[in-house]
Amino acid sequence: MTTALKSIKSLAPLLDRILVQRVKAEAKTAGGIFLPESSVKELNEAKVLAVGPGGLDKEGKRIAPSVSPGDKVLIPQYGGSPVKVGEEEYSLFRDHELLAKINE
């Protein structure tokens, strides 16, 4: 999905959606050897950039999201809604689609 956004900061997720950006894999080994782009795997780790206010339960009460901006999370290999701003790629996931929160 290509958007006309000038900055990702102007995008605010709705309900229980979470905006993330995948962490790029290192293109250089510990020994200092640079790897070609085709051999670098895409990681399932992402950084949370923005969080919606949360979904609603059956009584209409707001359910707070389980993550907050700045958190690192594990995301599924496939899924989410891709958003491209300039050359950068982002993804929107629902809160329940995130696999885990990484505590460092």
N, CA, C and O atoms as a GROMACS GRO file, in nm:
protein
  416
    1MET      N    1   0.085  -0.117   0.000
    1MET     CA    2   0.000   0.000   0.000
    1MET      C    3   0.090   0.124   0.000
    1MET      O    4   0.163   0.147   0.096
    2THR      N    5   0.085   0.199  -0.104
    2THR     CA    6   0.163   0.321  -0.112
    2THR      C    7   0.078   0.438  -0.064
    2THR      O    8  -0.039   0.450  -0.101
    3THR      N    9   0.137   0.521   0.019
    3THR     CA   10   0.062   0.633   0.075
    3THR      C   11   0.128   0.764   0.035
    3THR      O   12   0.243   0.767  -0.008
    4ALA      N   13   0.054   0.872   0.050
    4ALA     CA   14   0.105   1.005   0.018
    4ALA      C   15   0.156   1.075   0.144
    4ALA      O   16   0.170   1.197   0.145
    5LEU      N   17   0.184   0.999   0.249
    5LEU     CA   18   0.233   1.057   0.373
    5LEU      C   19   0.374   1.111   0.354
    5LEU      O   20   0.455   1.051   0.284
    6LYS      N   21   0.402   1.222   0.418
    6LYS     CA   22   0.536   1.278   0.413
    6LYS      C   23   0.621   1.226   0.528
    6LYS      O   24   0.744   1.220   0.519
    7SER      N   25   0.555   1.190   0.638
    7SER     CA   26   0.625   1.141   0.756
    7SER      C   27   0.541   1.034   0.824
    7SER      O   28   0.418   1.043   0.826
    8ILE      N   29   0.604   0.934   0.878
    8ILE     CA   30   0.532   0.827   0.947
    8ILE      C   31   0.470   0.880   1.076
    8ILE      O   32   0.376   0.819   1.128
    9LYS      N   33   0.519   0.991   1.129
    9LYS     CA   34   0.466   1.047   1.252
    9LYS      C   35   0.324   1.102   1.235
    9LYS      O   36   0.254   1.123   1.333
   10SER      N   37   0.282   1.124   1.111
   10SER     CA   38   0.147   1.172   1.086
   10SER      C   39   0.045   1.059   1.079
   10SER      O   40  -0.073   1.084   1.057
   11LEU      N   41   0.089   0.935   1.098
   11LEU     CA   42   0.001   0.819   1.095
   11LEU      C   43  -0.032   0.775   1.237
   11LEU      O   44   0.059   0.742   1.314
   12ALA      N   45  -0.160   0.774   1.272
   12ALA     CA   46  -0.204   0.734   1.406
   12ALA      C   47  -0.291   0.609   1.394
   12ALA      O   48  -0.400   0.616   1.336
   13PRO      N   49  -0.247   0.494   1.448
   13PRO     CA   50  -0.326   0.372   1.440
   13PRO      C   51  -0.459   0.385   1.515
   13PRO      O   52  -0.468   0.456   1.615
   14LEU      N   53  -0.560   0.318   1.465
   14LEU     CA   54  -0.692   0.319   1.527
   14LEU      C   55  -0.715   0.190   1.607
   14LEU      O   56  -0.653   0.088   1.579
   15LEU      N   57  -0.804   0.197   1.705
   15LEU     CA   58  -0.844   0.083   1.788
   15LEU      C   59  -0.725   0.005   1.839
   15LEU      O   60  -0.638   0.062   1.905
   16ASP      N   61  -0.718  -0.125   1.810
   16ASP     CA   62  -0.612  -0.209   1.868
   16ASP      C   63  -0.497  -0.232   1.771
   16ASP      O   64  -0.426  -0.332   1.782
   17ARG      N   65  -0.477  -0.141   1.678
   17ARG     CA   66  -0.370  -0.160   1.580
   17ARG      C   67  -0.238  -0.101   1.632
   17ARG      O   68  -0.234  -0.003   1.706
   18ILE      N   69  -0.130  -0.169   1.589
   18ILE     CA   70   0.005  -0.133   1.633
   18ILE      C   71   0.090  -0.109   1.508
   18ILE      O   72   0.093  -0.194   1.418
   19LEU      N   73   0.158   0.005   1.500
   19LEU     CA   74   0.247   0.036   1.389
   19LEU      C   75   0.389  -0.006   1.428
   19LEU      O   76   0.442   0.039   1.529
   20VAL      N   77   0.450  -0.092   1.345
   20VAL     CA   78   0.585  -0.141   1.374
   20VAL      C   79   0.674  -0.125   1.252
   20VAL      O   80   0.628  -0.112   1.139
   21GLN      N   81   0.804  -0.126   1.278
   21GLN     CA   82   0.904  -0.131   1.172
   21GLN      C   83   0.998  -0.246   1.202
   21GLN      O   84   1.054  -0.256   1.311
   22ARG      N   85   1.015  -0.334   1.102
   22ARG     CA   86   1.104  -0.449   1.120
   22ARG      C   87   1.247  -0.403   1.146
   22ARG      O   88   1.294  -0.304   1.090
   23VAL      N   89   1.314  -0.476   1.234
   23VAL     CA   90   1.456  -0.450   1.261
   23VAL      C   91   1.534  -0.512   1.146
   23VAL      O   92   1.513  -0.628   1.110
   24LYS      N   93   1.623  -0.436   1.089
   24LYS     CA   94   1.702  -0.486   0.976
   24LYS      C   95   1.812  -0.579   1.026
   24LYS      O   96   1.878  -0.550   1.126
   25ALA      N   97   1.832  -0.689   0.956
   25ALA     CA   98   1.936  -0.786   0.991
   25ALA      C   99   2.073  -0.727   0.957
   25ALA      O  100   2.088  -0.648   0.864
   26GLU      N  101   2.171  -0.767   1.036
   26GLU     CA  102   2.308  -0.719   1.012
   26GLU      C  103   2.359  -0.773   0.879
   26GLU      O  104   2.345  -0.892   0.850
   27ALA      N  105   2.417  -0.686   0.798
   27ALA     CA  106   2.473  -0.726   0.670
   27ALA      C  107   2.623  -0.752   0.682
   27ALA      O  108   2.692  -0.770   0.582
   28LYS      N  109   2.672  -0.754   0.807
   28LYS     CA  110   2.815  -0.773   0.831
   28LYS      C  111   2.830  -0.879   0.940
   28LYS      O  112   2.763  -0.870   1.043
   29THR      N  113   2.916  -0.976   0.920
   29THR     CA  114   2.937  -1.080   1.019
   29THR      C  115   3.025  -1.029   1.132
   29THR      O  116   3.080  -0.919   1.124
   30ALA      N  117   3.038  -1.110   1.237
   30ALA     CA  118   3.122  -1.072   1.350
   30ALA      C  119   3.267  -1.057   1.309
   30ALA      O  120   3.342  -0.981   1.371
   31GLY      N  121   3.308  -1.130   1.205
   31GLY     CA  122   3.445  -1.122   1.156
   31GLY      C  123   3.470  -1.005   1.063
   31GLY      O  124   3.583  -0.984   1.019
   32GLY      N  125   3.366  -0.927   1.030
   32GLY     CA  126   3.383  -0.810   0.946
   32GLY      C  127   3.353  -0.834   0.799
   32GLY      O  128   3.378  -0.746   0.717
   33ILE      N  129   3.301  -0.951   0.765
   33ILE     CA  130   3.270  -0.982   0.625
   33ILE      C  131   3.131  -0.929   0.592
   33ILE      O  132   3.035  -0.954   0.665
   34PHE      N  133   3.119  -0.855   0.482
   34PHE     CA  134   2.990  -0.803   0.439
   34PHE      C  135   2.916  -0.910   0.359
   34PHE      O  136   2.973  -0.972   0.270
   35LEU      N  137   2.788  -0.929   0.392
   35LEU     CA  138   2.706  -1.029   0.325
   35LEU      C  139   2.625  -0.964   0.214
   35LEU      O  140   2.582  -0.849   0.228
   36PRO      N  141   2.603  -1.037   0.103
   36PRO     CA  142   2.516  -0.981  -0.002
   36PRO      C  143   2.373  -0.971   0.048
   36PRO      O  144   2.331  -1.047   0.135
   37GLU      N  145   2.299  -0.877  -0.007
   37GLU     CA  146   2.162  -0.851   0.037
   37GLU      C  147   2.073  -0.975   0.024
   37GLU      O  148   1.981  -0.994   0.104
   38SER      N  149   2.100  -1.059  -0.075
   38SER     CA  150   2.017  -1.177  -0.098
   38SER      C  151   2.034  -1.284   0.010
   38SER      O  152   1.946  -1.367   0.028
   39SER      N  153   2.146  -1.284   0.081
   39SER     CA  154   2.169  -1.386   0.183
   39SER      C  155   2.127  -1.342   0.324
   39SER      O  156   2.132  -1.422   0.417
   40VAL      N  157   2.088  -1.217   0.339
   40VAL     CA  158   2.046  -1.166   0.469
   40VAL      C  159   1.897  -1.194   0.488
   40VAL      O  160   1.814  -1.148   0.409
   41LYS      N  161   1.865  -1.269   0.593
   41LYS     CA  162   1.725  -1.305   0.618
   41LYS      C  163   1.651  -1.190   0.685
   41LYS      O  164   1.710  -1.109   0.756
   42GLU      N  165   1.520  -1.186   0.662
   42GLU     CA  166   1.434  -1.086   0.726
   42GLU      C  167   1.404  -1.135   0.867
   42GLU      O  168   1.362  -1.250   0.886
   43LEU      N  169   1.424  -1.050   0.965
   43LEU     CA  170   1.400  -1.087   1.104
   43LEU      C  171   1.254  -1.072   1.142
   43LEU      O  172   1.181  -0.994   1.080
   44ASN      N  173   1.212  -1.145   1.243
   44ASN     CA  174   1.075  -1.134   1.294
   44ASN      C  175   1.069  -1.036   1.410
   44ASN      O  176   0.968  -1.029   1.480
   45GLU      N  177   1.173  -0.961   1.430
   45GLU     CA  178   1.178  -0.863   1.538
   45GLU      C  179   1.143  -0.726   1.482
   45GLU      O  180   1.185  -0.689   1.373
   46ALA      N  181   1.065  -0.650   1.560
   46ALA     CA  182   1.023  -0.518   1.515
   46ALA      C  183   1.019  -0.422   1.632
   46ALA      O  184   1.009  -0.462   1.748
   47LYS      N  185   1.026  -0.293   1.600
   47LYS     CA  186   1.016  -0.189   1.701
   47LYS      C  187   0.879  -0.123   1.688
   47LYS      O  188   0.836  -0.088   1.578
   48VAL      N  189   0.810  -0.106   1.800
   48VAL     CA  190   0.678  -0.043   1.801
   48VAL      C  191   0.696   0.108   1.789
   48VAL      O  192   0.767   0.169   1.870
   49LEU      N  193   0.632   0.167   1.689
   49LEU     CA  194   0.642   0.311   1.666
   49LEU      C  195   0.521   0.387   1.718
   49LEU      O  196   0.534   0.497   1.772
   50ALA      N  197   0.402   0.328   1.703
   50ALA     CA  198   0.279   0.394   1.747
   50ALA      C  199   0.176   0.289   1.785
   50ALA      O  200   0.176   0.179   1.729
   51VAL      N  201   0.089   0.323   1.879
   51VAL     CA  202  -0.011   0.230   1.931
   51VAL      C  203  -0.146   0.299   1.932
   51VAL      O  204  -0.157   0.415   1.973
   52GLY      N  205  -0.249   0.228   1.886
   52GLY     CA  206  -0.385   0.280   1.891
   52GLY      C  207  -0.436   0.283   2.035
   52GLY      O  208  -0.370   0.230   2.124
   53PRO      N  209  -0.551   0.344   2.059
   53PRO     CA  210  -0.604   0.355   2.196
   53PRO      C  211  -0.652   0.223   2.255
   53PRO      O  212  -0.673   0.214   2.376
   54GLY      N  213  -0.670   0.121   2.173
   54GLY     CA  214  -0.716  -0.009   2.222
   54GLY      C  215  -0.854  -0.042   2.169
   54GLY      O  216  -0.931   0.046   2.132
   55GLY      N  217  -0.885  -0.171   2.166
   55GLY     CA  218  -1.015  -0.216   2.118
   55GLY      C  219  -1.122  -0.201   2.225
   55GLY      O  220  -1.094  -0.157   2.336
   56LEU      N  221  -1.245  -0.237   2.188
   56LEU     CA  222  -1.357  -0.230   2.281
   56LEU      C  223  -1.409  -0.371   2.309
   56LEU      O  224  -1.415  -0.455   2.219
   57ASP      N  225  -1.446  -0.398   2.436
   57ASP     CA  226  -1.505  -0.527   2.468
   57ASP      C  227  -1.656  -0.522   2.446
   57ASP      O  228  -1.708  -0.423   2.395
   58LYS      N  229  -1.726  -0.628   2.483
   58LYS     CA  230  -1.871  -0.637   2.458
   58LYS      C  231  -1.950  -0.530   2.533
   58LYS      O  232  -2.057  -0.489   2.487
   59GLU      N  233  -1.900  -0.484   2.646
   59GLU     CA  234  -1.969  -0.380   2.723
   59GLU      C  235  -1.931  -0.240   2.676
   59GLU      O  236  -1.985  -0.141   2.726
   60GLY      N  237  -1.840  -0.229   2.580
   60GLY     CA  238  -1.799  -0.099   2.529
   60GLY      C  239  -1.683  -0.037   2.606
   60GLY      O  240  -1.649   0.079   2.584
   61LYS      N  241  -1.622  -0.115   2.696
   61LYS     CA  242  -1.507  -0.064   2.772
   61LYS      C  243  -1.380  -0.083   2.690
   61LYS      O  244  -1.363  -0.183   2.621
   62ARG      N  245  -1.291   0.015   2.700
   62ARG     CA  246  -1.166   0.011   2.625
   62ARG      C  247  -1.070  -0.091   2.685
   62ARG      O  248  -1.051  -0.096   2.807
   63ILE      N  249  -1.010  -0.173   2.598
   63ILE     CA  250  -0.908  -0.271   2.640
   63ILE      C  251  -0.772  -0.212   2.602
   63ILE      O  252  -0.745  -0.189   2.484
   64ALA      N  253  -0.689  -0.186   2.699
   64ALA     CA  254  -0.558  -0.123   2.675
   64ALA      C  255  -0.468  -0.217   2.596
   64ALA      O  256  -0.469  -0.338   2.620
   65PRO      N  257  -0.390  -0.164   2.502
   65PRO     CA  258  -0.295  -0.247   2.427
   65PRO      C  259  -0.186  -0.304   2.519
   65PRO      O  260  -0.157  -0.247   2.624
   66SER      N  261  -0.128  -0.416   2.478
   66SER     CA  262  -0.029  -0.483   2.561
   66SER      C  263   0.113  -0.429   2.540
   66SER      O  264   0.204  -0.469   2.612
   67VAL      N  265   0.132  -0.340   2.444
   67VAL     CA  266   0.264  -0.283   2.417
   67VAL      C  267   0.253  -0.130   2.412
   67VAL      O  268   0.144  -0.075   2.405
   68SER      N  269   0.368  -0.065   2.416
   68SER     CA  270   0.370   0.081   2.405
   68SER      C  271   0.482   0.122   2.308
   68SER      O  272   0.571   0.041   2.281
   69PRO      N  273   0.480   0.244   2.256
   69PRO     CA  274   0.584   0.287   2.163
   69PRO      C  275   0.724   0.271   2.223
   69PRO      O  276   0.747   0.302   2.340
   70GLY      N  277   0.815   0.221   2.141
   70GLY     CA  278   0.952   0.198   2.186
   70GLY      C  279   0.980   0.053   2.223
   70GLY      O  280   1.096   0.012   2.230
   71ASP      N  281   0.874  -0.028   2.247
   71ASP     CA  282   0.893  -0.169   2.280
   71ASP      C  283   0.943  -0.246   2.159
   71ASP      O  284   0.920  -0.207   2.044
   72LYS      N  285   1.013  -0.356   2.185
   72LYS     CA  286   1.052  -0.449   2.079
   72LYS      C  287   0.961  -0.570   2.089
   72LYS      O  288   0.934  -0.619   2.198
   73VAL      N  289   0.914  -0.618   1.974
   73VAL     CA  290   0.819  -0.729   1.971
   73VAL      C  291   0.860  -0.830   1.865
   73VAL      O  292   0.936  -0.800   1.773
   74LEU      N  293   0.807  -0.952   1.880
   74LEU     CA  294   0.819  -1.054   1.777
   74LEU      C  295   0.691  -1.051   1.696
   74LEU      O  296   0.581  -1.052   1.752
   75ILE      N  297   0.705  -1.047   1.564
   75ILE     CA  298   0.588  -1.043   1.477
   75ILE      C  299   0.587  -1.167   1.388
   75ILE      O  300   0.692  -1.228   1.368
   76PRO      N  301   0.471  -1.205   1.334
   76PRO     CA  302   0.466  -1.320   1.244
   76PRO      C  303   0.545  -1.292   1.116
   76PRO      O  304   0.560  -1.177   1.075
   77GLN      N  305   0.593  -1.399   1.055
   77GLN     CA  306   0.670  -1.386   0.930
   77GLN      C  307   0.585  -1.319   0.822
   77GLN      O  308   0.634  -1.234   0.748
   78TYR      N  309   0.458  -1.358   0.815
   78TYR     CA  310   0.367  -1.302   0.716
   78TYR      C  311   0.249  -1.240   0.787
   78TYR      O  312   0.218  -1.276   0.900
   79GLY      N  313   0.184  -1.146   0.723
   79GLY     CA  314   0.066  -1.083   0.782
   79GLY      C  315   0.089  -0.936   0.804
   79GLY      O  316   0.193  -0.881   0.768
   80GLY      N  317  -0.008  -0.873   0.864
   80GLY     CA  318  -0.001  -0.730   0.885
   80GLY      C  319  -0.036  -0.656   0.757
   80GLY      O  320  -0.042  -0.715   0.649
   81SER      N  321  -0.058  -0.529   0.769
   81SER     CA  322  -0.086  -0.444   0.654
   81SER      C  323   0.035  -0.358   0.625
   81SER      O  324   0.071  -0.273   0.707
   82PRO      N  325   0.100  -0.379   0.511
   82PRO     CA  326   0.221  -0.301   0.481
   82PRO      C  327   0.189  -0.155   0.450
   82PRO      O  328   0.090  -0.125   0.383
   83VAL      N  329   0.274  -0.066   0.500
   83VAL     CA  330   0.262   0.077   0.473
   83VAL      C  331   0.401   0.125   0.431
   83VAL      O  332   0.499   0.100   0.501
   84LYS      N  333   0.409   0.192   0.317
   84LYS     CA  334   0.538   0.241   0.268
   84LYS      C  335   0.535   0.393   0.266
   84LYS      O  336   0.446   0.454   0.206
   85VAL      N  337   0.632   0.454   0.333
   85VAL     CA  338   0.645   0.600   0.336
   85VAL      C  339   0.785   0.630   0.283
   85VAL      O  340   0.884   0.601   0.350
   86GLY      N  341   0.792   0.688   0.166
   86GLY     CA  342   0.922   0.711   0.103
   86GLY      C  343   0.985   0.576   0.070
   86GLY      O  344   0.924   0.492   0.004
   87GLU      N  345   1.105   0.556   0.116
   87GLU     CA  346   1.174   0.428   0.095
   87GLU      C  347   1.159   0.332   0.212
   87GLU      O  348   1.196   0.216   0.202
   88GLU      N  349   1.104   0.380   0.323
   88GLU     CA  350   1.090   0.299   0.444
   88GLU      C  351   0.961   0.217   0.440
   88GLU      O  352   0.858   0.263   0.391
   89GLU      N  353   0.969   0.094   0.494
   89GLU     CA  354   0.852   0.007   0.500
   89GLU      C  355   0.812  -0.016   0.645
   89GLU      O  356   0.897  -0.040   0.731
   90TYR      N  357   0.682  -0.009   0.671
   90TYR     CA  358   0.626  -0.029   0.804
   90TYR      C  359   0.512  -0.130   0.791
   90TYR      O  360   0.471  -0.163   0.680
   91SER      N  361   0.463  -0.179   0.905
   91SER     CA  362   0.350  -0.271   0.905
   91SER      C  363   0.255  -0.236   1.018
   91SER      O  364   0.296  -0.191   1.125
   92LEU      N  365   0.126  -0.257   0.992
   92LEU     CA  366   0.022  -0.240   1.094
   92LEU      C  367  -0.029  -0.378   1.132
   92LEU      O  368  -0.073  -0.455   1.046
   93PHE      N  369  -0.023  -0.410   1.260
   93PHE     CA  370  -0.074  -0.537   1.312
   93PHE      C  371  -0.180  -0.508   1.417
   93PHE      O  372  -0.180  -0.401   1.478
   94ARG      N  373  -0.270  -0.602   1.437
   94ARG     CA  374  -0.362  -0.594   1.550
   94ARG      C  375  -0.286  -0.641   1.674
   94ARG      O  376  -0.192  -0.720   1.662
   95ASP      N  377  -0.326  -0.594   1.789
   95ASP     CA  378  -0.257  -0.628   1.914
   95ASP      C  379  -0.248  -0.779   1.934
   95ASP      O  380  -0.143  -0.829   1.975
   96HIS      N  381  -0.355  -0.853   1.905
   96HIS     CA  382  -0.353  -0.997   1.928
   96HIS      C  383  -0.269  -1.074   1.826
   96HIS      O  384  -0.244  -1.193   1.846
   97GLU      N  385  -0.225  -1.009   1.718
   97GLU     CA  386  -0.141  -1.075   1.618
   97GLU      C  387   0.008  -1.075   1.657
   97GLU      O  388   0.085  -1.154   1.604
   98LEU      N  389   0.047  -0.987   1.748
   98LEU     CA  390   0.187  -0.985   1.794
   98LEU      C  391   0.216  -1.113   1.872
   98LEU      O  392   0.134  -1.157   1.952
   99LEU      N  393   0.333  -1.171   1.848
   99LEU     CA  394   0.367  -1.300   1.910
   99LEU      C  395   0.422  -1.285   2.052
   99LEU      O  396   0.387  -1.364   2.139
  100ALA      N  397   0.507  -1.187   2.074
  100ALA     CA  398   0.568  -1.170   2.206
  100ALA      C  399   0.629  -1.032   2.219
  100ALA      O  400   0.659  -0.966   2.120
  101LYS      N  401   0.646  -0.989   2.342
  101LYS     CA  402   0.715  -0.864   2.372
  101LYS      C  403   0.855  -0.902   2.419
  101LYS      O  404   0.870  -0.992   2.502
  102ILE      N  405   0.957  -0.835   2.368
  102ILE     CA  406   1.096  -0.866   2.404
  102ILE      C  407   1.137  -0.773   2.515
  102ILE      O  408   1.142  -0.651   2.497
  103ASN      N  409   1.167  -0.829   2.632
  103ASN     CA  410   1.212  -0.752   2.748
  103ASN      C  411   1.365  -0.757   2.752
  103ASN      O  412   1.423  -0.865   2.766
  104GLU      N  413   1.429  -0.642   2.739
  104GLU     CA  414   1.575  -0.639   2.741
  104GLU      C  415   1.625  -0.571   2.866
  104GLU      O  416   1.746  -0.559   2.885
   0.00000   0.00000   0.00000
